[in-house]
């Protein structure tokens, strides 16, 4: 399906609520859970969820939601998760992904990692000039606009992947670590991980440069952005 047709699927308000709920959970979601969140019946939710799968916006699978296996565990249920594919709409079409890949390959071959990081750091400083990034809330607001999908994670569960997947969107709760559910540079990062992840870290370092309350560091996790932000030790003291 063409990107513009896929995105058009989200014009339906119920379908959009279901999509945003599945994406926001950051894990596989069953039909009953999605239907309850969207305020619709299970049959209607299943219809719209499958439309989103057909359009390439979601992926479907099956598993036992009870967590049990063997006799008496029940039949596997259909579950949904965000599609790994990316969608972009522009009229006429633009092919920024190709030029980004070409430039990344050229930079990697020429050994320009440090130059790329310095350019990214300067860009981060420029982005922060009009937006305060001195605390996690301020940084999250900027990252949200850039497509990172930041979520808070409680430090008591910082190493618990299941808890991280269930984290609330920034704005609710008092977590102490900021993780990004989406990497805006995912397509290029898959081909050139050291170069692009280093650039990404430098960009965020530029965003918080001069801010005593926040620091950023590398902390790769499958399916998430490679960088996390947290209160700085100076701020805690």
C-alpha positions as CSV (number, residue, x, y, z in Angstrom):
1,X,0.0,0.0,0.0
2,X,1.3,3.5,-0.8
3,X,2.4,5.6,2.2
4,X,-0.3,8.2,1.6
5,X,-3.0,5.5,1.6
6,X,-1.6,4.0,4.8
7,X,-1.6,7.3,6.6
8,X,-5.1,8.0,5.3
9,X,-6.3,5.0,7.4
10,X,-5.8,7.1,10.5
11,X,-8.5,9.6,9.5
12,X,-11.0,7.4,11.2
13,X,-11.1,8.6,14.8
14,X,-11.6,5.0,16.3
15,X,-8.8,3.6,14.1
16,X,-6.5,6.5,15.1
17,X,-7.2,5.9,18.9
18,X,-6.5,2.2,18.5
19,X,-3.2,2.9,16.6
20,X,-2.0,5.5,19.1
21,X,-2.8,3.1,22.0
22,X,-0.9,0.2,20.5
23,X,2.1,2.4,19.6
24,X,2.0,4.1,23.0
25,X,2.1,0.8,24.9
26,X,5.4,-0.2,23.2
27,X,4.6,-4.0,23.4
28,X,2.1,-6.5,22.0
29,X,-1.5,-5.6,22.7
30,X,-4.5,-7.9,22.6
31,X,-7.9,-7.0,21.1
32,X,-9.7,-6.8,24.4
33,X,-7.2,-4.4,25.9
34,X,-7.2,-2.2,22.8
35,X,-11.0,-2.2,22.6
36,X,-11.3,-1.1,26.2
37,X,-8.8,1.7,25.8
38,X,-10.6,3.0,22.7
39,X,-14.0,2.7,24.2
40,X,-15.4,0.4,21.5
41,X,-16.5,-3.2,21.3
42,X,-14.1,-6.1,20.7
43,X,-15.5,-6.9,17.2
44,X,-15.2,-3.3,16.0
45,X,-11.7,-3.0,17.5
46,X,-10.6,-6.2,15.7
47,X,-12.0,-4.9,12.4
48,X,-10.0,-1.6,12.6
49,X,-6.8,-3.3,14.0
50,X,-6.8,-5.7,11.1
51,X,-7.2,-2.7,8.7
52,X,-4.2,-1.1,10.2
53,X,-2.3,-4.4,9.7
54,X,-3.4,-4.5,6.1
55,X,-2.1,-1.0,5.7
56,X,1.3,-1.8,7.1
57,X,0.9,0.5,10.2
58,X,0.7,-2.4,12.6
59,X,2.0,-6.0,12.7
60,X,0.0,-8.9,14.0
61,X,1.0,-12.1,15.9
62,X,-0.4,-14.5,18.4
63,X,0.5,-15.6,21.9
64,X,-1.2,-16.8,25.1
65,X,-2.1,-13.6,27.1
66,X,-2.3,-15.6,30.3
67,X,1.4,-16.2,30.2
68,X,0.8,-20.0,30.9
69,X,1.6,-22.8,28.5
70,X,0.5,-26.4,28.2
71,X,-3.0,-28.0,28.8
72,X,-5.5,-25.5,30.1
73,X,-3.6,-22.5,29.1
74,X,-6.1,-21.6,26.5
75,X,-5.8,-20.8,22.8
76,X,-3.3,-18.1,21.6
77,X,-4.9,-14.7,21.1
78,X,-4.2,-12.3,18.3
79,X,-1.9,-9.4,19.3
80,X,-0.7,-6.3,17.7
81,X,2.4,-4.2,17.8
82,X,3.8,-1.2,15.9
83,X,5.1,-2.0,12.4
84,X,8.9,-1.9,11.9
85,X,8.3,-0.1,8.6
86,X,8.4,3.6,8.2
87,X,5.8,5.9,6.5
88,X,6.4,9.3,5.1
89,X,4.1,11.5,3.0
90,X,5.2,14.4,0.8
91,X,3.8,15.7,-2.5
92,X,5.6,15.2,-4.8
93,X,7.6,12.3,-3.3
94,X,11.0,13.1,-1.7
95,X,13.7,10.5,-1.1
96,X,15.6,11.8,1.9
97,X,16.5,8.3,3.1
98,X,18.7,7.6,0.1
99,X,20.6,10.8,0.4
100,X,21.0,10.3,4.2
101,X,22.4,6.8,3.5
102,X,24.8,8.1,0.8
103,X,26.1,10.8,3.1
104,X,26.5,8.4,6.0
105,X,28.4,6.0,3.9
106,X,30.7,8.7,2.6
107,X,31.3,10.0,6.1
108,X,32.1,6.5,7.4
109,X,34.5,5.7,4.6
110,X,36.3,9.0,5.1
111,X,36.6,8.5,8.8
112,X,34.6,11.6,9.6
113,X,33.0,10.3,12.8
114,X,34.3,13.1,15.0
115,X,33.3,15.8,12.5
116,X,29.8,14.4,12.3
117,X,29.5,14.3,16.1
118,X,30.7,18.0,16.3
119,X,28.2,19.0,13.7
120,X,25.4,17.2,15.6
121,X,26.4,18.8,18.9
122,X,26.2,22.2,17.4
123,X,22.8,21.4,16.0
124,X,21.7,20.3,19.4
125,X,22.9,23.5,21.0
126,X,21.0,25.5,18.3
127,X,17.8,23.5,18.9
128,X,18.0,24.1,22.6
129,X,18.4,27.9,22.2
130,X,14.6,28.4,21.9
131,X,13.5,25.6,24.2
132,X,14.6,25.0,27.8
133,X,16.2,21.5,28.3
134,X,17.4,21.9,31.9
135,X,15.2,19.1,33.2
136,X,13.6,15.9,31.9
137,X,10.3,17.6,31.2
138,X,11.8,20.3,29.1
139,X,14.0,17.9,27.2
140,X,11.1,15.5,26.7
141,X,9.0,18.3,25.1
142,X,11.8,19.0,22.6
143,X,12.4,15.3,21.8
144,X,8.7,14.7,21.4
145,X,8.7,17.3,18.6
146,X,11.6,15.6,16.9
147,X,9.9,12.2,16.8
148,X,11.7,10.4,19.7
149,X,8.6,9.4,21.6
150,X,10.1,9.9,25.1
151,X,8.8,7.9,28.1
152,X,9.7,8.0,31.8
153,X,11.1,5.0,33.5
154,X,11.3,4.5,37.3
155,X,14.9,4.0,38.3
156,X,13.9,1.2,40.6
157,X,12.9,-0.7,37.5
158,X,15.6,0.7,35.1
159,X,16.8,-2.8,34.2
160,X,13.4,-4.3,33.9
161,X,12.5,-4.4,30.2
162,X,8.9,-5.3,30.8
163,X,8.4,-2.3,33.1
164,X,10.0,-0.1,30.5
165,X,7.6,-1.2,27.9
166,X,4.7,-0.3,30.2
167,X,6.1,3.1,31.0
168,X,3.7,6.0,30.9
169,X,4.2,8.8,28.4
170,X,6.2,11.8,29.7
171,X,3.9,14.1,31.6
172,X,2.6,11.6,34.1
173,X,4.4,10.0,36.9
174,X,7.7,10.8,38.5
175,X,10.2,8.5,36.8
176,X,13.9,9.4,36.9
177,X,15.1,8.1,33.5
178,X,14.0,9.3,30.1
179,X,14.0,6.7,27.3
180,X,13.0,7.1,23.7
181,X,10.7,4.6,22.2
182,X,11.5,5.7,18.7
183,X,14.7,6.5,16.9
184,X,14.1,9.1,14.2
185,X,17.2,7.9,12.4
186,X,16.3,4.2,12.5
187,X,16.6,3.4,8.8
188,X,20.1,4.9,8.5
189,X,21.2,3.7,12.0
190,X,20.6,0.1,10.9
191,X,23.2,0.4,8.2
192,X,25.7,2.6,10.0
193,X,25.2,2.1,13.8
194,X,28.4,3.5,15.2
195,X,28.3,6.6,13.1
196,X,24.6,7.4,13.5
197,X,24.3,6.4,17.2
198,X,27.4,8.5,17.9
199,X,25.8,11.4,16.1
200,X,22.5,10.9,18.0
201,X,24.3,11.0,21.4
202,X,26.2,14.2,20.3
203,X,22.9,15.8,19.3
204,X,21.3,15.2,22.7
205,X,24.5,16.3,24.4
206,X,24.2,19.6,22.6
207,X,20.5,19.8,23.7
208,X,21.5,19.6,27.4
209,X,24.8,21.5,27.1
210,X,25.0,24.0,29.9
211,X,22.1,22.5,31.8
212,X,23.2,21.2,35.2
213,X,20.0,19.2,35.8
214,X,20.3,16.6,33.0
215,X,22.9,14.3,31.5
216,X,22.6,11.9,28.5
217,X,24.5,8.6,28.0
218,X,24.5,5.6,25.7
219,X,22.3,2.7,26.9
220,X,21.2,0.6,23.8
221,X,18.1,-1.6,24.2
222,X,16.6,-3.5,21.3
223,X,13.7,-1.6,19.7
224,X,14.5,1.6,21.5
225,X,16.7,4.7,20.9
226,X,20.3,4.1,21.9
227,X,20.5,7.2,24.2
228,X,18.8,7.8,27.6
229,X,18.6,11.0,29.7
230,X,18.6,11.2,33.5
231,X,19.1,13.8,36.2
232,X,22.7,14.7,36.6
233,X,24.6,13.8,39.8
234,X,25.2,17.5,40.4
235,X,21.5,18.1,40.3
236,X,20.8,15.3,42.7
237,X,23.3,16.7,45.2
